[in-house]
Amino acid sequence: MMSCAEAARVMSDQLNGAAKNGMRLRLRLHLLMCSGCQQYWKQLTLLRRWLKSGRLGQVSPAGREPLKLETSARARIEDKFQAELHRVKSD
Ligand SMILES: [Zn+2]
């Protein structure tokens, strides 16, 4: 089984569209057996989806004024996210 560190690198590649088929399969197997990486992958993909959709405002608690993120704030979060992905890859 691939290590968690290797799994994190493949997740990063996959989000960037750079993961090879064989690695994606090995990642899927790892995710079936490793709850920690499952959780990490869920968080990565969820964050990625929110950032891409530009709908962060819709996750505020019900009944409250929606949180409006300026484009610049969204860009900062995306930058941090990409930096984190890069950090994981280069570990
Ligand atoms: Zn793992």
PDB file of the backbone (N, CA, C, O) and the ligand in Angstrom, with CONECT records:
HET     ZN  A 101       1
ATOM      1  N   MET A   1       0.847  -1.197   0.000  1.00  0.00           N
ATOM      2  CA  MET A   1       0.000   0.000   0.000  1.00  0.00           C
ATOM      3  C   MET A   1       0.881   1.246   0.000  1.00  0.00           C
ATOM      4  O   MET A   1       1.915   1.290   0.667  1.00  0.00           O
ATOM      5  N   MET A   2       0.461   2.246  -0.750  1.00  0.00           N
ATOM      6  CA  MET A   2       1.247   3.489  -0.773  1.00  0.00           C
ATOM      7  C   MET A   2       1.178   4.166   0.587  1.00  0.00           C
ATOM      8  O   MET A   2       0.221   3.977   1.338  1.00  0.00           O
ATOM      9  N   SER A   3       2.194   4.953   0.894  1.00  0.00           N
ATOM     10  CA  SER A   3       2.227   5.658   2.179  1.00  0.00           C
ATOM     11  C   SER A   3       1.264   6.848   2.140  1.00  0.00           C
ATOM     12  O   SER A   3       0.828   7.269   1.069  1.00  0.00           O
ATOM     13  N   CYS A   4       0.944   7.378   3.311  1.00  0.00           N
ATOM     14  CA  CYS A   4       0.057   8.538   3.382  1.00  0.00           C
ATOM     15  C   CYS A   4       0.704   9.745   2.698  1.00  0.00           C
ATOM     16  O   CYS A   4       0.021  10.532   2.044  1.00  0.00           O
ATOM     17  N   ALA A   5       2.024   9.887   2.852  1.00  0.00           N
ATOM     18  CA  ALA A   5       2.717  11.013   2.212  1.00  0.00           C
ATOM     19  C   ALA A   5       2.607  10.911   0.696  1.00  0.00           C
ATOM     20  O   ALA A   5       2.383  11.909   0.010  1.00  0.00           O
ATOM     21  N   GLU A   6       2.767   9.687   0.179  1.00  0.00           N
ATOM     22  CA  GLU A   6       2.652   9.467  -1.264  1.00  0.00           C
ATOM     23  C   GLU A   6       1.212   9.730  -1.717  1.00  0.00           C
ATOM     24  O   GLU A   6       0.977  10.326  -2.769  1.00  0.00           O
ATOM     25  N   ALA A   7       0.253   9.272  -0.901  1.00  0.00           N
ATOM     26  CA  ALA A   7      -1.157   9.493  -1.224  1.00  0.00           C
ATOM     27  C   ALA A   7      -1.446  10.991  -1.325  1.00  0.00           C
ATOM     28  O   ALA A   7      -2.155  11.431  -2.230  1.00  0.00           O
ATOM     29  N   ALA A   8      -0.893  11.770  -0.392  1.00  0.00           N
ATOM     30  CA  ALA A   8      -1.122  13.226  -0.406  1.00  0.00           C
ATOM     31  C   ALA A   8      -0.550  13.842  -1.680  1.00  0.00           C
ATOM     32  O   ALA A   8      -1.143  14.757  -2.251  1.00  0.00           O
ATOM     33  N   ARG A   9       0.604  13.340  -2.125  1.00  0.00           N
ATOM     34  CA  ARG A   9       1.195  13.861  -3.366  1.00  0.00           C
ATOM     35  C   ARG A   9       0.313  13.532  -4.568  1.00  0.00           C
ATOM     36  O   ARG A   9       0.118  14.369  -5.449  1.00  0.00           O
ATOM     37  N   VAL A  10      -0.220  12.303  -4.600  1.00  0.00           N
ATOM     38  CA  VAL A  10      -1.077  11.911  -5.722  1.00  0.00           C
ATOM     39  C   VAL A  10      -2.383  12.715  -5.707  1.00  0.00           C
ATOM     40  O   VAL A  10      -2.900  13.084  -6.761  1.00  0.00           O
ATOM     41  N   MET A  11      -2.920  12.988  -4.495  1.00  0.00           N
ATOM     42  CA  MET A  11      -4.131  13.818  -4.401  1.00  0.00           C
ATOM     43  C   MET A  11      -3.869  15.177  -5.020  1.00  0.00           C
ATOM     44  O   MET A  11      -4.681  15.705  -5.779  1.00  0.00           O
ATOM     45  N   SER A  12      -2.715  15.730  -4.676  1.00  0.00           N
ATOM     46  CA  SER A  12      -2.332  17.032  -5.208  1.00  0.00           C
ATOM     47  C   SER A  12      -2.244  16.980  -6.736  1.00  0.00           C
ATOM     48  O   SER A  12      -2.755  17.863  -7.424  1.00  0.00           O
ATOM     49  N   ASP A  13      -1.590  15.936  -7.259  1.00  0.00           N
ATOM     50  CA  ASP A  13      -1.490  15.762  -8.717  1.00  0.00           C
ATOM     51  C   ASP A  13      -2.871  15.633  -9.340  1.00  0.00           C
ATOM     52  O   ASP A  13      -3.157  16.212 -10.389  1.00  0.00           O
ATOM     53  N   GLN A  14      -3.716  14.864  -8.672  1.00  0.00           N
ATOM     54  CA  GLN A  14      -5.045  14.623  -9.236  1.00  0.00           C
ATOM     55  C   GLN A  14      -5.854  15.916  -9.333  1.00  0.00           C
ATOM     56  O   GLN A  14      -6.548  16.152 -10.321  1.00  0.00           O
ATOM     57  N   LEU A  15      -5.756  16.753  -8.291  1.00  0.00           N
ATOM     58  CA  LEU A  15      -6.474  18.028  -8.323  1.00  0.00           C
ATOM     59  C   LEU A  15      -5.942  18.914  -9.446  1.00  0.00           C
ATOM     60  O   LEU A  15      -6.679  19.722 -10.011  1.00  0.00           O
ATOM     61  N   ASN A  16      -4.676  18.759  -9.760  1.00  0.00           N
ATOM     62  CA  ASN A  16      -4.088  19.553 -10.838  1.00  0.00           C
ATOM     63  C   ASN A  16      -4.187  18.849 -12.192  1.00  0.00           C
ATOM     64  O   ASN A  16      -3.667  19.338 -13.195  1.00  0.00           O
ATOM     65  N   GLY A  17      -4.858  17.703 -12.209  1.00  0.00           N
ATOM     66  CA  GLY A  17      -5.045  16.975 -13.457  1.00  0.00           C
ATOM     67  C   GLY A  17      -3.795  16.277 -13.955  1.00  0.00           C
ATOM     68  O   GLY A  17      -3.700  15.928 -15.132  1.00  0.00           O
ATOM     69  N   ALA A  18      -2.824  16.070 -13.054  1.00  0.00           N
ATOM     70  CA  ALA A  18      -1.539  15.523 -13.485  1.00  0.00           C
ATOM     71  C   ALA A  18      -1.313  14.068 -13.053  1.00  0.00           C
ATOM     72  O   ALA A  18      -0.263  13.492 -13.339  1.00  0.00           O
ATOM     73  N   ALA A  19      -2.308  13.471 -12.358  1.00  0.00           N
ATOM     74  CA  ALA A  19      -2.110  12.104 -11.857  1.00  0.00           C
ATOM     75  C   ALA A  19      -2.266  11.082 -12.979  1.00  0.00           C
ATOM     76  O   ALA A  19      -3.202  11.154 -13.775  1.00  0.00           O
ATOM     77  N   LYS A  20      -1.338  10.132 -13.031  1.00  0.00           N
ATOM     78  CA  LYS A  20      -1.428   9.056 -14.023  1.00  0.00           C
ATOM     79  C   LYS A  20      -2.487   8.044 -13.572  1.00  0.00           C
ATOM     80  O   LYS A  20      -2.788   7.927 -12.384  1.00  0.00           O
ATOM     81  N   ASN A  21      -3.054   7.306 -14.564  1.00  0.00           N
ATOM     82  CA  ASN A  21      -4.115   6.344 -14.242  1.00  0.00           C
ATOM     83  C   ASN A  21      -3.713   5.345 -13.162  1.00  0.00           C
ATOM     84  O   ASN A  21      -4.486   5.077 -12.243  1.00  0.00           O
ATOM     85  N   GLY A  22      -2.509   4.796 -13.272  1.00  0.00           N
ATOM     86  CA  GLY A  22      -2.041   3.817 -12.300  1.00  0.00           C
ATOM     87  C   GLY A  22      -1.984   4.391 -10.903  1.00  0.00           C
ATOM     88  O   GLY A  22      -2.339   3.724  -9.932  1.00  0.00           O
ATOM     89  N   MET A  23      -1.535   5.637 -10.803  1.00  0.00           N
ATOM     90  CA  MET A  23      -1.442   6.284  -9.498  1.00  0.00           C
ATOM     91  C   MET A  23      -2.827   6.575  -8.946  1.00  0.00           C
ATOM     92  O   MET A  23      -3.062   6.448  -7.744  1.00  0.00           O
ATOM     93  N   ARG A  24      -3.753   6.970  -9.830  1.00  0.00           N
ATOM     94  CA  ARG A  24      -5.121   7.240  -9.363  1.00  0.00           C
ATOM     95  C   ARG A  24      -5.731   5.977  -8.761  1.00  0.00           C
ATOM     96  O   ARG A  24      -6.422   6.032  -7.743  1.00  0.00           O
ATOM     97  N   LEU A  25      -5.465   4.828  -9.408  1.00  0.00           N
ATOM     98  CA  LEU A  25      -5.993   3.557  -8.910  1.00  0.00           C
ATOM     99  C   LEU A  25      -5.384   3.228  -7.545  1.00  0.00           C
ATOM    100  O   LEU A  25      -6.085   2.800  -6.628  1.00  0.00           O
ATOM    101  N   ARG A  26      -4.074   3.434  -7.425  1.00  0.00           N
ATOM    102  CA  ARG A  26      -3.416   3.155  -6.146  1.00  0.00           C
ATOM    103  C   ARG A  26      -3.936   4.091  -5.052  1.00  0.00           C
ATOM    104  O   ARG A  26      -4.073   3.699  -3.893  1.00  0.00           O
ATOM    105  N   LEU A  27      -4.223   5.344  -5.447  1.00  0.00           N
ATOM    106  CA  LEU A  27      -4.786   6.291  -4.486  1.00  0.00           C
ATOM    107  C   LEU A  27      -6.161   5.815  -4.019  1.00  0.00           C
ATOM    108  O   LEU A  27      -6.474   5.864  -2.829  1.00  0.00           O
ATOM    109  N   ARG A  28      -6.976   5.354  -4.966  1.00  0.00           N
ATOM    110  CA  ARG A  28      -8.320   4.870  -4.593  1.00  0.00           C
ATOM    111  C   ARG A  28      -8.214   3.722  -3.601  1.00  0.00           C
ATOM    112  O   ARG A  28      -8.971   3.656  -2.632  1.00  0.00           O
ATOM    113  N   LEU A  29      -7.276   2.826  -3.845  1.00  0.00           N
ATOM    114  CA  LEU A  29      -7.091   1.698  -2.926  1.00  0.00           C
ATOM    115  C   LEU A  29      -6.666   2.199  -1.546  1.00  0.00           C
ATOM    116  O   LEU A  29      -7.151   1.726  -0.519  1.00  0.00           O
ATOM    117  N   HIS A  30      -5.751   3.165  -1.548  1.00  0.00           N
ATOM    118  CA  HIS A  30      -5.288   3.722  -0.276  1.00  0.00           C
ATOM    119  C   HIS A  30      -6.456   4.364   0.475  1.00  0.00           C
ATOM    120  O   HIS A  30      -6.602   4.186   1.684  1.00  0.00           O
ATOM    121  N   LEU A  31      -7.281   5.109  -0.255  1.00  0.00           N
ATOM    122  CA  LEU A  31      -8.404   5.801   0.373  1.00  0.00           C
ATOM    123  C   LEU A  31      -9.428   4.825   0.955  1.00  0.00           C
ATOM    124  O   LEU A  31     -10.102   5.130   1.939  1.00  0.00           O
ATOM    125  N   LEU A  32      -9.534   3.642   0.330  1.00  0.00           N
ATOM    126  CA  LEU A  32     -10.464   2.637   0.856  1.00  0.00           C
ATOM    127  C   LEU A  32     -10.018   2.145   2.232  1.00  0.00           C
ATOM    128  O   LEU A  32     -10.835   1.741   3.059  1.00  0.00           O
ATOM    129  N   MET A  33      -8.706   2.187   2.457  1.00  0.00           N
ATOM    130  CA  MET A  33      -8.165   1.594   3.679  1.00  0.00           C
ATOM    131  C   MET A  33      -7.704   2.600   4.720  1.00  0.00           C
ATOM    132  O   MET A  33      -7.404   2.220   5.852  1.00  0.00           O
ATOM    133  N   CYS A  34      -7.641   3.881   4.359  1.00  0.00           N
ATOM    134  CA  CYS A  34      -7.057   4.858   5.277  1.00  0.00           C
ATOM    135  C   CYS A  34      -8.061   5.981   5.561  1.00  0.00           C
ATOM    136  O   CYS A  34      -8.314   6.830   4.706  1.00  0.00           O
ATOM    137  N   SER A  35      -8.624   5.975   6.760  1.00  0.00           N
ATOM    138  CA  SER A  35      -9.659   6.969   7.079  1.00  0.00           C
ATOM    139  C   SER A  35      -9.077   8.377   7.183  1.00  0.00           C
ATOM    140  O   SER A  35      -9.762   9.354   6.879  1.00  0.00           O
ATOM    141  N   GLY A  36      -7.823   8.488   7.608  1.00  0.00           N
ATOM    142  CA  GLY A  36      -7.197   9.813   7.706  1.00  0.00           C
ATOM    143  C   GLY A  36      -7.102  10.480   6.348  1.00  0.00           C
ATOM    144  O   GLY A  36      -7.432  11.657   6.200  1.00  0.00           O
ATOM    145  N   CYS A  37      -6.648   9.725   5.356  1.00  0.00           N
ATOM    146  CA  CYS A  37      -6.517  10.277   4.006  1.00  0.00           C
ATOM    147  C   CYS A  37      -7.887  10.499   3.372  1.00  0.00           C
ATOM    148  O   CYS A  37      -8.074  11.437   2.598  1.00  0.00           O
ATOM    149  N   GLN A  38      -8.848   9.627   3.706  1.00  0.00           N
ATOM    150  CA  GLN A  38     -10.222   9.832   3.218  1.00  0.00           C
ATOM    151  C   GLN A  38     -10.719  11.205   3.641  1.00  0.00           C
ATOM    152  O   GLN A  38     -11.281  11.954   2.841  1.00  0.00           O
ATOM    153  N   GLN A  39     -10.498  11.524   4.929  1.00  0.00           N
ATOM    154  CA  GLN A  39     -10.930  12.797   5.489  1.00  0.00           C
ATOM    155  C   GLN A  39     -10.215  13.958   4.795  1.00  0.00           C
ATOM    156  O   GLN A  39     -10.835  14.960   4.438  1.00  0.00           O
ATOM    157  N   TYR A  40      -8.920  13.809   4.614  1.00  0.00           N
ATOM    158  CA  TYR A  40      -8.108  14.844   3.981  1.00  0.00           C
ATOM    159  C   TYR A  40      -8.581  15.088   2.539  1.00  0.00           C
ATOM    160  O   TYR A  40      -8.706  16.232   2.101  1.00  0.00           O
ATOM    161  N   TRP A  41      -8.837  14.012   1.824  1.00  0.00           N
ATOM    162  CA  TRP A  41      -9.297  14.099   0.430  1.00  0.00           C
ATOM    163  C   TRP A  41     -10.651  14.790   0.339  1.00  0.00           C
ATOM    164  O   TRP A  41     -10.883  15.615  -0.545  1.00  0.00           O
ATOM    165  N   LYS A  42     -11.562  14.434   1.287  1.00  0.00           N
ATOM    166  CA  LYS A  42     -12.880  15.087   1.317  1.00  0.00           C
ATOM    167  C   LYS A  42     -12.725  16.584   1.505  1.00  0.00           C
ATOM    168  O   LYS A  42     -13.368  17.376   0.816  1.00  0.00           O
ATOM    169  N   GLN A  43     -11.863  16.971   2.447  1.00  0.00           N
ATOM    170  CA  GLN A  43     -11.671  18.390   2.723  1.00  0.00           C
ATOM    171  C   GLN A  43     -11.067  19.108   1.520  1.00  0.00           C
ATOM    172  O   GLN A  43     -11.487  20.210   1.169  1.00  0.00           O
ATOM    173  N   LEU A  44     -10.087  18.479   0.898  1.00  0.00           N
ATOM    174  CA  LEU A  44      -9.449  19.086  -0.278  1.00  0.00           C
ATOM    175  C   LEU A  44     -10.453  19.309  -1.392  1.00  0.00           C
ATOM    176  O   LEU A  44     -10.519  20.389  -1.979  1.00  0.00           O
ATOM    177  N   THR A  45     -11.245  18.259  -1.682  1.00  0.00           N
ATOM    178  CA  THR A  45     -12.172  18.367  -2.812  1.00  0.00           C
ATOM    179  C   THR A  45     -13.304  19.349  -2.504  1.00  0.00           C
ATOM    180  O   THR A  45     -13.773  20.068  -3.387  1.00  0.00           O
ATOM    181  N   LEU A  46     -13.742  19.370  -1.224  1.00  0.00           N
ATOM    182  CA  LEU A  46     -14.800  20.304  -0.826  1.00  0.00           C
ATOM    183  C   LEU A  46     -14.306  21.747  -0.957  1.00  0.00           C
ATOM    184  O   LEU A  46     -14.987  22.602  -1.522  1.00  0.00           O
ATOM    185  N   LEU A  47     -13.117  21.994  -0.427  1.00  0.00           N
ATOM    186  CA  LEU A  47     -12.546  23.338  -0.495  1.00  0.00           C
ATOM    187  C   LEU A  47     -12.356  23.760  -1.952  1.00  0.00           C
ATOM    188  O   LEU A  47     -12.654  24.890  -2.338  1.00  0.00           O
ATOM    189  N   ARG A  48     -11.857  22.825  -2.734  1.00  0.00           N
ATOM    190  CA  ARG A  48     -11.625  23.087  -4.146  1.00  0.00           C
ATOM    191  C   ARG A  48     -12.936  23.470  -4.853  1.00  0.00           C
ATOM    192  O   ARG A  48     -12.985  24.411  -5.645  1.00  0.00           O
ATOM    193  N   ARG A  49     -14.000  22.704  -4.536  1.00  0.00           N
ATOM    194  CA  ARG A  49     -15.288  22.947  -5.178  1.00  0.00           C
ATOM    195  C   ARG A  49     -15.826  24.336  -4.794  1.00  0.00           C
ATOM    196  O   ARG A  49     -16.320  25.078  -5.642  1.00  0.00           O
ATOM    197  N   TRP A  50     -15.719  24.670  -3.499  1.00  0.00           N
ATOM    198  CA  TRP A  50     -16.197  25.988  -3.054  1.00  0.00           C
ATOM    199  C   TRP A  50     -15.440  27.093  -3.755  1.00  0.00           C
ATOM    200  O   TRP A  50     -16.027  28.069  -4.222  1.00  0.00           O
ATOM    201  N   LEU A  51     -14.123  26.928  -3.825  1.00  0.00           N
ATOM    202  CA  LEU A  51     -13.308  27.971  -4.447  1.00  0.00           C
ATOM    203  C   LEU A  51     -13.674  28.141  -5.910  1.00  0.00           C
ATOM    204  O   LEU A  51     -13.776  29.261  -6.411  1.00  0.00           O
ATOM    205  N   LYS A  52     -13.874  27.004  -6.598  1.00  0.00           N
ATOM    206  CA  LYS A  52     -14.196  27.047  -8.024  1.00  0.00           C
ATOM    207  C   LYS A  52     -15.579  27.640  -8.258  1.00  0.00           C
ATOM    208  O   LYS A  52     -15.783  28.380  -9.221  1.00  0.00           O
ATOM    209  N   SER A  53     -16.527  27.320  -7.385  1.00  0.00           N
ATOM    210  CA  SER A  53     -17.908  27.727  -7.605  1.00  0.00           C
ATOM    211  C   SER A  53     -18.123  29.206  -7.304  1.00  0.00           C
ATOM    212  O   SER A  53     -19.036  29.826  -7.848  1.00  0.00           O
ATOM    213  N   GLY A  54     -17.279  29.773  -6.434  1.00  0.00           N
ATOM    214  CA  GLY A  54     -17.501  31.153  -6.021  1.00  0.00           C
ATOM    215  C   GLY A  54     -18.736  31.300  -5.157  1.00  0.00           C
ATOM    216  O   GLY A  54     -19.273  32.400  -5.023  1.00  0.00           O
ATOM    217  N   ARG A  55     -19.199  30.187  -4.559  1.00  0.00           N
ATOM    218  CA  ARG A  55     -20.428  30.208  -3.757  1.00  0.00           C
ATOM    219  C   ARG A  55     -20.144  30.057  -2.271  1.00  0.00           C
ATOM    220  O   ARG A  55     -20.968  29.512  -1.536  1.00  0.00           O
ATOM    221  N   LEU A  56     -18.992  30.530  -1.822  1.00  0.00           N
ATOM    222  CA  LEU A  56     -18.649  30.411  -0.410  1.00  0.00           C
ATOM    223  C   LEU A  56     -19.721  31.031   0.482  1.00  0.00           C
ATOM    224  O   LEU A  56     -19.940  30.574   1.604  1.00  0.00           O
ATOM    225  N   GLY A  57     -20.397  32.086  -0.025  1.00  0.00           N
ATOM    226  CA  GLY A  57     -21.408  32.777   0.764  1.00  0.00           C
ATOM    227  C   GLY A  57     -22.556  31.882   1.184  1.00  0.00           C
ATOM    228  O   GLY A  57     -23.249  32.180   2.157  1.00  0.00           O
ATOM    229  N   GLN A  58     -22.769  30.783   0.463  1.00  0.00           N
ATOM    230  CA  GLN A  58     -23.925  29.934   0.773  1.00  0.00           C
ATOM    231  C   GLN A  58     -23.693  28.959   1.906  1.00  0.00           C
ATOM    232  O   GLN A  58     -24.589  28.184   2.243  1.00  0.00           O
ATOM    233  N   VAL A  59     -22.488  28.979   2.514  1.00  0.00           N
ATOM    234  CA  VAL A  59     -22.243  28.052   3.617  1.00  0.00           C
ATOM    235  C   VAL A  59     -22.419  28.733   4.970  1.00  0.00           C
ATOM    236  O   VAL A  59     -22.135  28.124   6.001  1.00  0.00           O
ATOM    237  N   SER A  60     -22.882  29.987   4.990  1.00  0.00           N
ATOM    238  CA  SER A  60     -23.074  30.660   6.279  1.00  0.00           C
ATOM    239  C   SER A  60     -24.276  30.043   6.992  1.00  0.00           C
ATOM    240  O   SER A  60     -25.145  29.454   6.350  1.00  0.00           O
ATOM    241  N   PRO A  61     -24.327  30.182   8.346  1.00  0.00           N
ATOM    242  CA  PRO A  61     -25.444  29.592   9.096  1.00  0.00           C
ATOM    243  C   PRO A  61     -26.787  30.148   8.627  1.00  0.00           C
ATOM    244  O   PRO A  61     -26.883  31.310   8.233  1.00  0.00           O
ATOM    245  N   ALA A  62     -27.818  29.313   8.672  1.00  0.00           N
ATOM    246  CA  ALA A  62     -29.154  29.708   8.211  1.00  0.00           C
ATOM    247  C   ALA A  62     -29.638  30.938   8.981  1.00  0.00           C
ATOM    248  O   ALA A  62     -29.400  31.065  10.182  1.00  0.00           O
ATOM    249  N   GLY A  63     -30.306  31.823   8.285  1.00  0.00           N
ATOM    250  CA  GLY A  63     -30.894  32.984   8.937  1.00  0.00           C
ATOM    251  C   GLY A  63     -29.940  34.155   9.078  1.00  0.00           C
ATOM    252  O   GLY A  63     -30.358  35.258   9.430  1.00  0.00           O
ATOM    253  N   ARG A  64     -28.678  33.928   8.811  1.00  0.00           N
ATOM    254  CA  ARG A  64     -27.704  35.021   8.905  1.00  0.00           C
ATOM    255  C   ARG A  64     -27.484  35.630   7.522  1.00  0.00           C
ATOM    256  O   ARG A  64     -27.758  35.024   6.486  1.00  0.00           O
ATOM    257  N   GLU A  65     -26.989  36.829   7.563  1.00  0.00           N
ATOM    258  CA  GLU A  65     -26.580  37.497   6.327  1.00  0.00           C
ATOM    259  C   GLU A  65     -25.476  36.661   5.673  1.00  0.00           C
ATOM    260  O   GLU A  65     -24.481  36.347   6.325  1.00  0.00           O
ATOM    261  N   PRO A  66     -25.636  36.292   4.386  1.00  0.00           N
ATOM    262  CA  PRO A  66     -24.595  35.478   3.745  1.00  0.00           C
ATOM    263  C   PRO A  66     -23.235  36.167   3.794  1.00  0.00           C
ATOM    264  O   PRO A  66     -23.120  37.380   3.620  1.00  0.00           O
ATOM    265  N   LEU A  67     -22.227  35.363   4.034  1.00  0.00           N
ATOM    266  CA  LEU A  67     -20.864  35.885   4.027  1.00  0.00           C
ATOM    267  C   LEU A  67     -20.454  36.175   2.589  1.00  0.00           C
ATOM    268  O   LEU A  67     -20.432  35.275   1.749  1.00  0.00           O
ATOM    269  N   LYS A  68     -20.135  37.412   2.314  1.00  0.00           N
ATOM    270  CA  LYS A  68     -19.720  37.771   0.954  1.00  0.00           C
ATOM    271  C   LYS A  68     -18.199  37.898   0.914  1.00  0.00           C
ATOM    272  O   LYS A  68     -17.610  38.732   1.601  1.00  0.00           O
ATOM    273  N   LEU A  69     -17.592  37.068   0.110  1.00  0.00           N
ATOM    274  CA  LEU A  69     -16.141  37.129  -0.026  1.00  0.00           C
ATOM    275  C   LEU A  69     -15.798  37.948  -1.260  1.00  0.00           C
ATOM    276  O   LEU A  69     -16.290  37.700  -2.360  1.00  0.00           O
ATOM    277  N   GLU A  70     -14.946  38.922  -1.039  1.00  0.00           N
ATOM    278  CA  GLU A  70     -14.490  39.695  -2.193  1.00  0.00           C
ATOM    279  C   GLU A  70     -13.608  38.817  -3.070  1.00  0.00           C
ATOM    280  O   GLU A  70     -13.027  37.831  -2.615  1.00  0.00           O
ATOM    281  N   THR A  71     -13.527  39.196  -4.320  1.00  0.00           N
ATOM    282  CA  THR A  71     -12.685  38.448  -5.258  1.00  0.00           C
ATOM    283  C   THR A  71     -11.256  38.343  -4.739  1.00  0.00           C
ATOM    284  O   THR A  71     -10.617  37.299  -4.873  1.00  0.00           O
ATOM    285  N   SER A  72     -10.754  39.425  -4.145  1.00  0.00           N
ATOM    286  CA  SER A  72      -9.374  39.414  -3.653  1.00  0.00           C
ATOM    287  C   SER A  72      -9.221  38.404  -2.519  1.00  0.00           C
ATOM    288  O   SER A  72      -8.203  37.718  -2.434  1.00  0.00           O
ATOM    289  N   ALA A  73     -10.224  38.311  -1.648  1.00  0.00           N
ATOM    290  CA  ALA A  73     -10.155  37.348  -0.547  1.00  0.00           C
ATOM    291  C   ALA A  73     -10.173  35.928  -1.089  1.00  0.00           C
ATOM    292  O   ALA A  73      -9.436  35.060  -0.621  1.00  0.00           O
ATOM    293  N   ARG A  74     -11.026  35.704  -2.084  1.00  0.00           N
ATOM    294  CA  ARG A  74     -11.100  34.383  -2.695  1.00  0.00           C
ATOM    295  C   ARG A  74      -9.753  34.020  -3.343  1.00  0.00           C
ATOM    296  O   ARG A  74      -9.294  32.880  -3.263  1.00  0.00           O
ATOM    297  N   ALA A  75      -9.141  35.014  -3.979  1.00  0.00           N
ATOM    298  CA  ALA A  75      -7.835  34.788  -4.610  1.00  0.00           C
ATOM    299  C   ALA A  75      -6.788  34.447  -3.561  1.00  0.00           C
ATOM    300  O   ALA A  75      -5.937  33.588  -3.793  1.00  0.00           O
ATOM    301  N   ARG A  76      -6.842  35.114  -2.402  1.00  0.00           N
ATOM    302  CA  ARG A  76      -5.877  34.809  -1.333  1.00  0.00           C
ATOM    303  C   ARG A  76      -6.045  33.383  -0.841  1.00  0.00           C
ATOM    304  O   ARG A  76      -5.062  32.676  -0.620  1.00  0.00           O
ATOM    305  N   ILE A  77      -7.303  32.956  -0.670  1.00  0.00           N
ATOM    306  CA  ILE A  77      -7.551  31.586  -0.211  1.00  0.00           C
ATOM    307  C   ILE A  77      -7.037  30.596  -1.250  1.00  0.00           C
ATOM    308  O   ILE A  77      -6.402  29.599  -0.907  1.00  0.00           O
ATOM    309  N   GLU A  78      -7.314  30.874  -2.517  1.00  0.00           N
ATOM    310  CA  GLU A  78      -6.847  29.989  -3.592  1.00  0.00           C
ATOM    311  C   GLU A  78      -5.320  29.912  -3.584  1.00  0.00           C
ATOM    312  O   GLU A  78      -4.749  28.838  -3.774  1.00  0.00           O
ATOM    313  N   ASP A  79      -4.654  31.059  -3.361  1.00  0.00           N
ATOM    314  CA  ASP A  79      -3.186  31.084  -3.293  1.00  0.00           C
ATOM    315  C   ASP A  79      -2.684  30.197  -2.165  1.00  0.00           C
ATOM    316  O   ASP A  79      -1.773  29.391  -2.356  1.00  0.00           O
ATOM    317  N   LYS A  80      -3.291  30.351  -0.976  1.00  0.00           N
ATOM    318  CA  LYS A  80      -2.882  29.549   0.185  1.00  0.00           C
ATOM    319  C   LYS A  80      -3.072  28.064  -0.110  1.00  0.00           C
ATOM    320  O   LYS A  80      -2.233  27.224   0.216  1.00  0.00           O
ATOM    321  N   PHE A  81      -4.208  27.777  -0.740  1.00  0.00           N
ATOM    322  CA  PHE A  81      -4.538  26.393  -1.074  1.00  0.00           C
ATOM    323  C   PHE A  81      -3.480  25.819  -2.020  1.00  0.00           C
ATOM    324  O   PHE A  81      -2.985  24.713  -1.804  1.00  0.00           O
ATOM    325  N   GLN A  82      -3.142  26.563  -3.052  1.00  0.00           N
ATOM    326  CA  GLN A  82      -2.134  26.103  -4.010  1.00  0.00           C
ATOM    327  C   GLN A  82      -0.771  25.961  -3.337  1.00  0.00           C
ATOM    328  O   GLN A  82      -0.023  25.028  -3.630  1.00  0.00           O
ATOM    329  N   ALA A  83      -0.448  26.904  -2.422  1.00  0.00           N
ATOM    330  CA  ALA A  83       0.832  26.841  -1.714  1.00  0.00           C
ATOM    331  C   ALA A  83       0.883  25.581  -0.855  1.00  0.00           C
ATOM    332  O   ALA A  83       1.911  24.912  -0.763  1.00  0.00           O
ATOM    333  N   GLU A  84      -0.258  25.275  -0.228  1.00  0.00           N
ATOM    334  CA  GLU A  84      -0.325  24.074   0.621  1.00  0.00           C
ATOM    335  C   GLU A  84      -0.158  22.818  -0.231  1.00  0.00           C
ATOM    336  O   GLU A  84       0.552  21.891   0.157  1.00  0.00           O
ATOM    337  N   LEU A  85      -0.806  22.789  -1.383  1.00  0.00           N
ATOM    338  CA  LEU A  85      -0.662  21.650  -2.287  1.00  0.00           C
ATOM    339  C   LEU A  85       0.797  21.493  -2.698  1.00  0.00           C
ATOM    340  O   LEU A  85       1.323  20.382  -2.747  1.00  0.00           O
ATOM    341  N   HIS A  86       1.441  22.618  -2.991  1.00  0.00           N
ATOM    342  CA  HIS A  86       2.835  22.583  -3.419  1.00  0.00           C
ATOM    343  C   HIS A  86       3.708  22.077  -2.269  1.00  0.00           C
ATOM    344  O   HIS A  86       4.639  21.299  -2.481  1.00  0.00           O
ATOM    345  N   ARG A  87       3.396  22.529  -1.043  1.00  0.00           N
ATOM    346  CA  ARG A  87       4.179  22.114   0.131  1.00  0.00           C
ATOM    347  C   ARG A  87       4.068  20.598   0.319  1.00  0.00           C
ATOM    348  O   ARG A  87       5.064  19.913   0.551  1.00  0.00           O
ATOM    349  N   VAL A  88       2.837  20.093   0.213  1.00  0.00           N
ATOM    350  CA  VAL A  88       2.619  18.655   0.374  1.00  0.00           C
ATOM    351  C   VAL A  88       3.412  17.873  -0.671  1.00  0.00           C
ATOM    352  O   VAL A  88       4.020  16.844  -0.376  1.00  0.00           O
ATOM    353  N   LYS A  89       3.390  18.395  -1.911  1.00  0.00           N
ATOM    354  CA  LYS A  89       4.097  17.718  -2.997  1.00  0.00           C
ATOM    355  C   LYS A  89       5.601  17.664  -2.781  1.00  0.00           C
ATOM    356  O   LYS A  89       6.247  16.672  -3.117  1.00  0.00           O
ATOM    357  N   SER A  90       6.161  18.737  -2.215  1.00  0.00           N
ATOM    358  CA  SER A  90       7.620  18.819  -2.116  1.00  0.00           C
ATOM    359  C   SER A  90       8.148  18.271  -0.797  1.00  0.00           C
ATOM    360  O   SER A  90       9.356  18.309  -0.561  1.00  0.00           O
ATOM    361  N   ASP A  91       7.273  17.760   0.072  1.00  0.00           N
ATOM    362  CA  ASP A  91       7.722  17.162   1.344  1.00  0.00           C
ATOM    363  C   ASP A  91       8.584  15.934   1.103  1.00  0.00           C
ATOM    364  O   ASP A  91       9.047  15.308   2.057  1.00  0.00           O
TER     365      ASP A  91
HETATM  366 ZN    ZN A 101      -3.288   7.466   4.376  1.00  0.00          ZN2+
END
